[in-house]
C-alpha cells in the first residue's frame, strides 16, 4: 500500500469475498484514534453461499465518530428489483 498512497496512510481493515474488495485507509497521524474495527461478509448468491453476489463491510470508530463502509454486488437488470431489495435487507 505504501507504494500506492505513501507513508501518510495505513490500512485499517481489508475484507474480500470473491472478486469484491474493501480496503479502508486512514491517515497515519489518526491511526491511534481508531477503535472497534469490525469486518463482515454476507453472501446473497445461490443458496446464500455463492460469492458472486453479496456484500463486504467494515465498521469502525475514529474518536467518538462511527463509520460503516459497504461494498456490494447485487442482481442486475430491471426485472430483479425485488431481488435486489431483499438482498439489501439481508445484508
C-alpha positions, 0 to 999 in steps of 0.5 A, a space after each residue: 500500500 505504501 507504494 500506492 498512497 505513501 507513508 501518510 496512510 495505513 490500512 485499517 481493515 481489508 475484507 474480500 469475498 470473491 472478486 469484491 474488495 474493501 480496503 479502508 485507509 486512514 491517515 497515519 497521524 489518526 491511526 491511534 484514534 481508531 477503535 472497534 474495527 469490525 469486518 463482515 461478509 454476507 453472501 446473497 448468491 445461490 443458496 446464500 453461499 455463492 460469492 458472486 453476489 453479496 456484500 463486504 463491510 467494515 465498521 469502525 470508530 475514529 474518536 467518538 465518530 462511527 463509520 460503516 463502509 459497504 461494498 456490494 454486488 447485487 442482481 442486475 437488470 430491471 426485472 430483479 428489483 425485488 431481488 435486489 431489495 431483499 438482498 439489501 435487507 439481508 445484508 
